[in-house]
Amino acid sequence: MFWKRTDDYYYLKLETHYLDIPYYNQKRRIRVLLPKDYKKDVENAYPVLYMHDGQNVFYSKEAFVGHSWKVIPAIKNNKELPKMIIVAVDNANENRLNEYSPWPTDQTKTEEFQNVGGDGALHGEWFVNELKPFIDDNYRTLPDRKNTLLAGSSMGGIMAAYMGSKYPEVFGVLGVFSLASWFNEEQFLSFIKAHPLNPDTKVYIQVGTNEGDDTDASFIDGKMNQQYIDCNLRYYNNLLKMNHPIDNIWLRIMADEEHHELYWARHFPEFLRYGFDIINGDN
């Protein structure tokens, strides 16, 4: 990787764009966090981290649950991390469940949620064919797969895992937080099995032991906490069965942690250190 770090990495600039989403006929807010002195260091190019649920990435005041991923403090306070560009892509609000699942759900107890999901493939195509080229054309990026990271939580975790398998030539590091693949587990696992990752892809998987919430209970019977643990384990085990190198997977099952940005923010620097080979994932 071709990046460098300076000790005075404090001021970060946030730029905003609105891009067309053709499958919903709407504009979508895309925010780009630039490293300090980006405008001055014109000879440098940077790795790019793309993040789902962009409303929850930067500021707690606009996050859905009132707590963000604390990305800006994380970048400032972990000076061992390389300079990078972070692209936060807002979700589709009322269409979030549709957009963040490539397949309709097969787990619902209520009429309200029947046939929810199914637009994830369209979202992935837009992401790879429209968003990434826009970022690469307008910013000094390192566009190769090794320097292209993708992260998401819950339904966004489905999309991170799905897009990593669908486009193995594009994404080199995946952050899969609290994967909610129970939403359509059979289709998800069938797809993962049929679409192996690039063997060099690094996959960070994090889940807590107390993940279930009231919204999840609208879909499925049983202990939601165990559902989250099980589907994250199944994803991990299937990667191993497909001979993905164990050194390139880090599974973190965390006692008592919940389905919440508070915990994803806590593990965000760890994910980046793993993705940039600053730690190896053995601890």
QUIKA-V420056 format. One record per backbone hydrogen bond with DSSP energy under -1.0 kcal/mol. CO is the residue of the C=O (numbers start at 1). NH is the residue of the N-H. Records with the same first field share a line. If there is no record, write none. Layout:
BEGIN
CO = NH ; NH
END
This chain:
BEGIN
8 = 10
13 = 34
15 = 32
17 = 30
19 = 28
21 = 24 ; 25 ; 26
26 = 21
28 = 19
29 = 90
30 = 17
31 = 88
32 = 15
33 = 86
35 = 38
37 = 41
40 = 42
41 = 44
46 = 142
47 = 85
48 = 149
49 = 87
50 = 151
51 = 89
53 = 56
54 = 57
56 = 69
57 = 71
59 = 62
63 = 66
70 = 74
71 = 75
72 = 76
73 = 77
74 = 78
78 = 81
85 = 49
86 = 33
87 = 51
88 = 31
89 = 54
92 = 95
93 = 96
95 = 99
96 = 100
98 = 119
101 = 118 ; 120
111 = 114
113 = 116
116 = 105
119 = 123
120 = 124
121 = 125
122 = 126
123 = 127
124 = 128
125 = 129
126 = 130 ; 131
127 = 132
130 = 134
131 = 135
132 = 136
133 = 137
134 = 138
135 = 139
139 = 141
140 = 46
144 = 147
145 = 148 ; 172
147 = 48
148 = 172 ; 173
149 = 50
150 = 175
151 = 52
152 = 177
153 = 156
154 = 158 ; 180
155 = 159
156 = 160
157 = 161
158 = 162
159 = 163
160 = 164
161 = 165
162 = 166
163 = 167
167 = 170 ; 171
172 = 202
173 = 150
174 = 204
175 = 152
176 = 206
177 = 154
180 = 183
181 = 184
183 = 106
184 = 188
185 = 189
186 = 190
187 = 191
188 = 192
189 = 193
190 = 194
191 = 195
198 = 201
202 = 174
203 = 250
204 = 176
205 = 252
206 = 178
207 = 254
213 = 217
215 = 218
216 = 219 ; 220
218 = 109
223 = 227
224 = 228
225 = 229
226 = 230
227 = 231
228 = 232
229 = 233
230 = 234
231 = 235
232 = 236
233 = 237
234 = 238
235 = 239
236 = 240
237 = 241
238 = 242
239 = 244
240 = 243
245 = 248
246 = 249
248 = 203
250 = 205
252 = 207
254 = 209 ; 257
257 = 210
258 = 260
260 = 263 ; 264
261 = 265
262 = 266
263 = 267
267 = 271
268 = 272
269 = 273
270 = 274
271 = 275
272 = 276
273 = 278 ; 279
274 = 277
END
